[in-house]
Amino acid sequence: MSRRLLCFAFTALLLIPGIGRAQDGAQRWAFSTLTSSNPGNILSSPAAGPDGTIYIGTEVGTSTSSNPSGRLWAIRPDGSVKWSFTTPDWIDSAPVVGAEGTIYFGCWDGNVYALNPDGSRKWAVNAGSFVSASPAIAADGTLYVGSGDGNLYAITPAGMVKWIFPTADFIDSSPAIGPDGVIYFGGWDNAVYAVRPDGSQKWRYTTGGEVTSSPAVAQDGTIYIGSRDLTLYAFSSSGELKWSRGLGDTIEASPVIGSDGTVYIPTTGGRMYAFDADGTERWRYPGTGQAALNPIYSSPAIRSDGSILFGTSNNALCALRADGTLLWRSTLGDWTDSSPLVTADGVIYIGCADKKLYSFFGNGLTLDAAAPWPAFRRNSGRSGRAAIVTVDQTPAAQSVAVGSLLNMAAAGHAESDAPAVTYQWLVNGIGLPGATASSLQRLNFQPALAGLYTVQIANSAGAATSPPAIIALASAIKLTGPGMEYPDIPHPIGRIYDQILLQGAAATLTADPGQVTRISYVDLTNDIVQVEFSGAGSVSVVLQGAAGPAAALNYNQPGTEYMKGHAGIVITGADETSHLSVFTVGKITAVNQSLFRSDVAYDGVADIAFVAILSRNGRFGSIRTANASYVGTSGHVGIYAPGVQINGPVYVGDIHAAGSAIPVLIIGGASATQINGGNLFQQNGQAVRVGGLSQLQFVAGSTSHGVALPAQLNQAQLEQDGADVTRALVLNPR
């Protein structure tokens, strides 16, 4: 910086002497980036570095200037200049500050810049056209930023382009990164996009207008974003529209989210709105019947007392109370599009069209640390990334002897700017009451405790759930748990069956050498289900929502009573001799045809939750569940046998996840994997997590009553390690 410019900068500094802890909203200082005679503007929003330095971009010149330029300023908290960096065109992008202090921003010259903390250039990457949007920075340092050429760019921390995702028009929306690494943004092609970290599209939703607003991401993964079609949208992470609210005015600013889930969004109609997480309007400011403000382009910031800050075209910085009433109003020298910054010491900063960066006292109030997205780009560094909770230690799979102690442990942490984490253990997606420590002990292990265990590590701003750990009961006896064993049943093809009638919520079985053990219960659609197991190992059948015993309503079988419920099937100690089959008692699977009533329309498909397999040598014989549909509203739904090579086929009727359930088809490999008569449509829009598949064939199937189920087209997206592998794996019927 020249001596002349340095002297000018200090003479333009307006300090209030003698003020220590001043009144909330009182001006501390205003730093002029240009003289009043030099044309320019500030549309950029300030960001803070780890050392408290404030960074903001400026426009030098007007749209008709022959030589416009830009400047990135680094200002100390006391208002003195640390350094400035000049670019060949305007800087409207809000800077993003990495954890190590690197500053990233876009420029109208078409470049994305990275500066060292001392102001020297680290690199510049050409993004094809003007970059007015702000970058988002992922946990691994990857930058995501949209360009006027209509592409979203992924750039490594070293300044290399990883991939380019195309859209149909330019991108003015700054992307937001969800806790799973998915990137969300809008475009001038009227669409909202979700893009995976590998650059593949997860989903796309078309609105009725251009989308320049930037998204905010809630703890549960809900994405909130505004559109120029006058509407605020709420999407699930899978792309389902949860709700939308027409506000009657264009939305240019970006929503923020409070600690209680309240969503705040301003409009160009001059009103600030507050919505509950379900889309119910809580309040608006100014209220109905009151004169609106001038257009609001500034995105709000929520402080620790629940107050909401935002800039206006009324030449003011405003603060509202949590109930939507005015707390204070501080005058600016002109209108502002800049979004306020609240730093760790509670000081407020905002840029203004009068070419000044303003600083205000904040009475020690910081950003709301309990809120998932309390400000534009979420935090003071403007990372644009959801607060990341990391699972450091995942619970391990175990085989537990009956009556023994199950002892599990997990660990995780949150980012430095997020609240401390808490723990919640779940079994098959259902929380265990009181299981809120990093470790879990369960005494006197019994069949009913077998299942898929996960731990959710969370704070008020974010959450992460561990991969499931298969916890199985290992047994060497034929029956552990409540059940009635019938005499051996010889089959015409030469097999000997041990028939067991389940008489409680869960039981664990083993098979005699050369025999098949079969256990019976009734599923939620009143079909009698047979689970058959042979070979090495033991199988636990655990009923969720168990009821009974009672007569099987759809069958003529007086004197026999069945347990009813939704089964999870857990196998341990298996090897290549182990085989599993699940089917319903129907006209083509039963010897006794007098079982069936003429007045009943039989479903003829077993409804189960999951099959989980632990193998002692990494192998398994076969999984034959072509007459079964894996369904559920929580936990993992499908087959979960990571690393287990299936020597024979894997037959699946279908997998359907609803609610919060996660559909899975994860094995170590198989000779053939087939969907028999199903289409893998997921009601909750989730992708099916897969592993170990070389090909997934969609073939015909049948109910147990002989009703043909034609081969269907795949309706799911298949993901492996976050990448879309649908096209590579699916073999649709021809």
N, C-alpha and C positions, 0 to 999 in steps of 0.2 A: 504494500500500500504506500502511496506517495505521502510525503510529509504534509502537502497541502490538503489531501483528502482526510488524513488522520486528524489534522487540526479542525477541519470542518465537522467531522463526525462528533468530536467532543463538544464543539460549540453548539451543535444541534441537540445535545443531550439535556433533557429537562428533568432535573432531579428535585425532589421535595426534601429540603434539609430538615433535620431535627425529628424525622418520623421514624420510630422504631417499629413497634407493633401497631400499625395504623389501622384505621377502620376498613373493614371488608369492602373491596371495590374501589378504594382510593388509589389514584394514580401514583405509581412510583417514579416512572420516567417514560419518555418517549424518544426513541432513536430515529433520526431522519436518515433514510438511505439515499435521498437525493434532495437537492435544493428545490424550493417551490417553483423556480423558473425552469427546471429540467423536467421534461415529460416522463412519466413512468407510473407504475402502479404496483400494488402487492395483492396478488390473489392466493399466493402460497400460504400454507398453514405452518406455524413454527413447530419445531421438534427439539427435544432436549437430548444431549449426549450424556454418557455416564458421569462425566465430571461437572455437569450442570451447564455446559455451554449451550446456547440457544442458536439454532440454525434456521434460516428462512431464505427463500428465494424471492427475487424481485424481477419486475419488468423494467427495462430502461428503454425509453422511446415509446412511440405509439404504433398502431397497426399500419400507419402510413409513413413511418420513418424509413429513410433509405438505409440506415444501419442500426436496426434495433439490437439490443444486447440484453444480457441477463447477468445477475450477480447473486452468488450464494454467500450470505453473510454468516459469520460466526461471532456471536455477541456474548460477552461474559454476563453473569447474573447481575453485575452492578451497572450494566449498560454500556460498558466500554468495548471497543472493537478488538477482537482477537485476530481476525484476518478476514479477507474476502477473496472470492474466486470468480473471475469473469468468464462468461460464455458468449458465443456468437449470437444468441437469441434468448428470448424470455425464459424465465424459470417460474412456472406456475405450479409445478409439482411440489408437494410437501416432501421435505427430505425424510429419509429413513435412516436411522442410526443403528448400526450393528452392535452386538455385544462388546466387540473389541474397539469400538469407536469409529469405524469406517462410516462415512456419510455417502448415501446413495440418493440420486434424484434424476428426474427426466428433464429434458430441455426441448424447446421448440426447434432447435437445430437438428433434431432427429436422433440425438445421442442420449444414452443413459450413462451417467458419470458416477465414478467412485472416487472419493477424496480421502486421503489420510487425515487423521485428526489435526495435523499441522497445516492443512489446507493445500497440500501438494496433490497433484493428480495421480491417482493410482491406475486408473484405466478409463476408457470411454468405449462404449459398444454402440454401433449404429443400429437403430431400430427402424429404419426405413422411412419414417416420417415423424412429424411432431410428436412429442411425448409430454402431454399435459397432466396425465394421470400420475399417481404416486406409486412407487414400487411396494411390494410386500416381500418380506424376507422370511424364508422358511427356517426351521430349526437347524437344518444342515447348511444354512447360508445361501441357498439358492434364492435368487431374486425373480419375482414374477411381475411383469409390467406390460400394460397395453400400449398400443401405438396408433397413430393416425393412419397407418397402412392397414389397419384392421386385424393385426395379429397380436396375440399374447406371446410374449417372449419369456423363456426361462433362461436365466443367465447364471453361471457359476460364480462363486466368490472371486475366482481368478479372472473373470471377465470373458468367459467363453460362452457362446450360445449353445445350450443343451438341446433345445427343441423350440419349434414355433407352432403355435396353434392358430389356425386361420378362422376369422369370422367374416361376415358380409359387409361390414362398414367399420368406421374408425371407433376406437375404444377410448372413452373419456372417464370410464368408471375405474376407480382404483381397486385392485383385487383384494379379497380377504381369504385367508387360509384357515380352513377348519382344523379341528384337533386331529383329524385323520390325515392331514396333509392335502386334502382336496382344495382346489383353488376356485373361488366363486367370483364372478364379475358380470357386468352388464355391457351392452354394446349399442351403438347407434343403429344396428339392424333390428332393434326392438326386443332383443333376446337377453335372457339371463342364462349364464353358462355355469356348469360345474365341470372342471377338468382335473383329472388325476395327476399326481406328481410325475407320471411318465409321459404326460402330454396327450393322453387319450381322453375323449369326451365321456363323461359319466352321464350327464343329462343336459337338456336344453329346454327352456320354457319361453314361449313367445308371448310378450305383453302387447299392449295396444299402442305403445309409443317407445321412443328412444329411452335407453336406460343409461343415465349419466351418474346417478346415485351410486355410492359404494356400499357393499353389503356389510352387515353386522351379524355375528354368529353367536347364538346363545349356548348355554352350557349343554342343553339337550341336542345340540346340532341344528336347531332351527335357524334358517337364514332369512333375514329381513332386508328388503331392498325396495326403494321407490322407483317409480317410472314416470316419464313425461305423459303417460296416459292418465295422470291424476290419481294414481292408485299406489297404495302401500301393500306389498306382498309378503307373505310368510310361507316359506317352503320347508319341507322336511329335508334332511340330508340326502334322501333318496330321490328328491325331485318332485314329490307330491305337493300340490298346492294345499296348504293347511287352511289358509284364509286370505282374503284380500279386502281392503277397505278403500273405497273411493273418497278422496278428500276434497274434490272440487277444484283443486289447483295443482299446477305442475310441481313435481318433487325433484329438486336438483341437489339438495343436501343429502346427507347420509344419516341413517338411523343410529341411535345408540341404545344400550340396554342396561337397565339398573339392576341392583342386586336382588330385587324382588321379581325380576322378569319384566318390569314395565318397559315398553318400547317408546322412545321419544323421537319424533320426526317433525321438522318444520317444512313449510311450503312457501312457494313464491306468492301465495295469497296473503302472506304476512301473519301466519298463525303457527304456534307450536302445539303439537298434539301429543297426548300421552295415552297409550293403549296397554291394556292388560295382555298377557301372553296369549290369551284366547281370542284377541282381536276386539274385545269390548273397549269402547272409548272411555277413558277415565276422566279426562278433562282436556280443554283446549284453552290456549292463551293467545290473544285476548278471547274472552268468552263470547258465546253466541249473543248477538245483539250489540256487542261492543265493536268499535272501529278497529279494523285490522291494522297491523303494522305495515310498513313497506315490505317488499319481497325479502325473504330470508333465504340466503344461500349458504350460510354458516352452519356447520354441523355442531350440535351441542356437546357439552362435557358435563359429566355428573360428578359432584364432589362427595366427600365422605359423609356429609350431613344430609345427602339427598338433594341438595340444591342443583339447579340446572343452569349452566352458562351458555350463552350463544351471542353471536354478533348479528347486527341488523343493518338494513339499508337506511335506517333512521339515524345513522351516525352514532351508534351506541353499542356498548356491551351490556347485556342484560343478565340478571340472575333471578331465577324463579325459585320459590320454595317447592318442596316435594308435592304440595297440594295444588300447584299451578298458579299461585298468587305471586305478584311481583315482590322480590326481596330488595333489589336495588337496580339502579340504572346509572351507568357511567358514560360520559360523553366521549366520543371519538371525533377526530377532525374531519371525517368523511364516512361514506358507507364502507362496509366490509363484507367480503366473501370468505375471509379467513376464518378458520375454526380455532377456538381458543385452546391454548395449551395450559395445563395445570401441572406444575413440577412437584418434585418430592418434598419441597419446603412449603408448598401451598401457594406459591406465587403464580399469577396468571399472566399469560402473554398472548397477544393477538396482533395480526397485521392489519393494515388499513389502506384504503385507496389514496390517502394523503401521503403515501410513501413512507409511513412511519411504522416501526414496531413498538407497540405499547406494552408496558408492564404495570400490573395492578397488584395491590396487596390482596391476599386471599384469606387473612385471618387464620393462617395455619392449616386450612382445609385442603387436603390432598384429593386426588382422584379416588373414587370409590373402589377400594381394593377388592371388595366383595362382589363387584359387578362384573359380568362376563365380558362386556364391551362398553366401557363407560365414556369413550371419547372417539373422535374421528381417528381411524387406524388403530384403535383400542388403547394404546398406552402412550406415554410421553415420548418414547422413541419412534412412534408412528410405525411400528412393525407390521401392522395389518394382519397379524396372526393371532388366532385364538390362544388363550393362555394354555400352555402345554403342561399336562401332567404326565410324567414318565413313569412307567412300571420298570423298576430296576431289578427286581427279583420276582420271577413268576413262580407260582406254586407248582410243585412237581407231581407227576402222576405217581400213584402208589397202589399196591395190592396189600390189603390189610386183612389179617386173620380175624375170625369172629371173636368178639369179646376184647380185642386189643384196642390200643389207643391210636387214633389218627392225629397226627401232629403235622401242621402245615405252616408255612411262613411266606410272606411276601413283603416287598418294600417298594417305595416309590417316592418321588419328589415333584415339586412344582417349580416353575420358573421363579426367579428372584423377585419379580414384581407381582407375584400372585400369592394368595393366602396359603397357609400351611394345609397339608392334605389330611383327609380322613379316610378310613377304610370301611368297606362293607363286603362281607363274604356272601356269595350266592351259590345255591345248588340248583342246577337246571334253570337258571335265570330268576329264581325266587330268593329274595334276601333272607338270611338267617337272622332271627331276632337276637339282638345283643352281640352279634359277631362283628364287632367294629374295631378290633385291634389288628395289628399287622400280622399276628399269628392266630391260628385256629386250632383248638383241640376238641376232639369229639371222643368221649369215653365209650367203652363197651360197644365197639363197632358191630353193627348188625346189617342185614341185607338192605333195610330201608334207607341206610345212609350212603349207599352206592350211588354214583352219579357223576355229572360233570360240574366241577367246582371252579368258580372264577372269583376274583376279588376286584371290586371297583375301588379305585383310588381317585379321590376327587377333592375339589374345593368348590367354593361358590362360583368360580370363574371357569372351571373346566373339569374334565374327568377322563380317565382311561381305565379300560377293563382288561385284565390279563387274559391271555389265551386259556381255554379250558384245560383243567387237569383232570384226567380220568382217575377216579377213585373207585376201586373195585374191591369186593370181598372175595378173598381167595379161600377156597374150601376143597377138601378132599372127600367129603361125604356127599351122598346123593342129594339130600334135601336139607337145607338150613333155612329155618323159618316156617311159617304156618302153611301147611299143605297136606293134602290127602293123596297117598300113593295107591294106585290101583294095580291089580295083577298085570304082569307082562302081557303085551298085546302083540301077537305075531302078525306080520303083514304078509299079504300074498306074494310079494316080491322077495320075501326072505328076511326082512329086517325085523328086529325085536324092539318094541317101544315100551319105555317106562312112562306110563301116563300119570301125571300129577295134576290135581285140581288145586289151584291157588286159593288159600282161605284167609289171607290177610293182605296187607298193603304191599308186601314184598317177600320174595324168597330167592335163595341161591341154589342152583342145581349143578350137579356134575353127571356125566354119562358113564355108564358101565362100558368096559371095552366091547366093541362090536355092536353096541346098542345105541338107540336114539332116545334121549329124554325129552318128553313133551309136557309142557305146562299150559293150562287153559285158564282163560279169564274172559270177560266181556268188555268190549271197547265202548267208547262214548256214543256210538251209533247203534249199540245193542247187538253187534255181531260177536259170536263166540270166536275168539282168537286163539290160535295154536302157535306157540313158540317152540320150535324144535332145535335141539342142540346135540351134536355128537363130536367125539374126539377129545383131545386134550383140553384142560382148562375148566373153568366154571363160568356160569352165566347167571346174572342177577336180573330179575324182572321186577321193576319198581313202578308201582302205580301212583301217579299223581291224582289227587282228588278221589282216592279210593273210597268205595262204598260197598256194602254188602256184608256177607253173602246174601244173594237173593236169586230167585228163579230167572232164567234167561227169557226175557219177555217175548222174543221173536221165535222161540223154538218150542216144540212139543217135547219136553224132557222133564216130566214130573219127578220130584224127589231129588233133583240135582240143583244145587245152588252155586252161583258163581260170584266172584268179586268183580267189580266194575271199576274201570279207571283208564287213565291215559298212560301208556307204558313207556318207560325208558329202559333200554336193555344194555347192560354193562357186562363185558366179557374180559376175563384175565386168564393168564397162564396158557394161552392158546398157542397152537403151532399149525403147520400145514395140514394136520389131520382134523382140524376143527372146522365144523360147518354149522351155519345158522340158516334157519328157514322160518319165515313168519307168514301166516295166511289165515283166512277166515274159514269157518265151517260152512260150506255151501254145497249145492247139489252136485258139483263136480269134484269136491274134495271129501265128501262124507260117504261112508258105506251105508249108513242107516238113513234112507230117504224119508222115513216117517217123521224125522225131526222137523220138517219144514211145513209151515202153515200156508194155506192158499190165500189168506187175507193179508199177508205181509209182503211189502215190496222190499226185498233185502238189498242192503247197500253192497254187500259182498266184497268189501275192501277193508283190510285192517288199518285202523288209524293209530299210529304210534308216534312217539316224539323223536326218539333218536336211538341209534345203535353206536356204542363206543367200545373199542377193542384195544386191549393190551396183549401183545404177543411175547412169549418168552424167547423167541428166536427171530422175530421180525417177519413171521409168515402166518398166513391163515388160509383155510381151505376154500370156502366160498360163502357169499352172502346172497341168499335167494329171498328177496322181499318184493318180487314183482307184483304180488297181491297185497302190497301195503303202501299206504300213503303216509309220509312223514309230515305231520302238521303240528303247529303250536303257535302260541302268542308270546312266549318268553323263552329265554335261553337259546340253546343251539338245537336246530331242527335238521335231522338228516343223519348221515353216516360220518362219524369222526373216528378215524383210525390212522393218525399221522404216522408215516414211516412203515406201515404194515403192508407187505406185499401179499396180495390175494392171488393164490395160485389158480383158482377157478374164477367163474364169473361173478360180477356184482350186478344184481338185478334190483331195480328200484321202480316201484309203481309211479310215485311222484313225490315232490317235496314242495310244501306250501307253508311259507312263513307269514304270519300276521303280527300285528302289534309291534313289540320290540324284538321279536325273535330273529335269529340270524340263521339263514339257510346254509347248510354245509354239505359237501360231498368230498371229504378229504381222506385219502388213503395213500399208501406208498406205491401203488401200482396194481394192475389187474390184467388178466387175460382178455376180459371184455367188460365194459361198463355200459349198462343199458337203462334207459327210461322206458318202461313198458306201459304205453297208453297214456302217459302223462305229458305235460308241456312245461313244467317248472315255472309256471306263472306265480309270481310272488305278490301277494296282496299288499304287503307293506313297501313294495318297490325296491327291496334290498337285492343286491347282487348275490348270487350263489357263490360262496367261497369254496374253491376247489383246490385239490392238490393230488398229485400222483396220477393224473389222467393223461393218457395219450390220445384218447378219442372218447367221445360220449355219443352213443347211438340212440336215436329215438325210434322205437319199434312198437309194434302192436302189443296189446295186453288183453287181459280178460278179468272179469270179476270171478269170484268163486262159484257163481251160479251160471257161468257160461255166457255172460253178456260180453260181447266183443268190444274192446276198446281200441279203436284204430290208432295207428301211429300218428303222432301229432308233431307240429312244428314247435321248435324251441321258442319260448317266450321269456327267457331269462337272460340276464347278463352274467357271464361267468368271470370271476376275478380270482387271480392267483397272486398273492403277495402284492395286492393293490393294482395289478395290471389287468386290463381287459383281455381275456384269452378266448372269448366266445368263438370267434371265427376260426381260430386254430384248432378247437376241440370238437365243435358240434358237427355231427353228421345227421342232418335232417332226413326224414323219409323222402324217397323219390317217387 
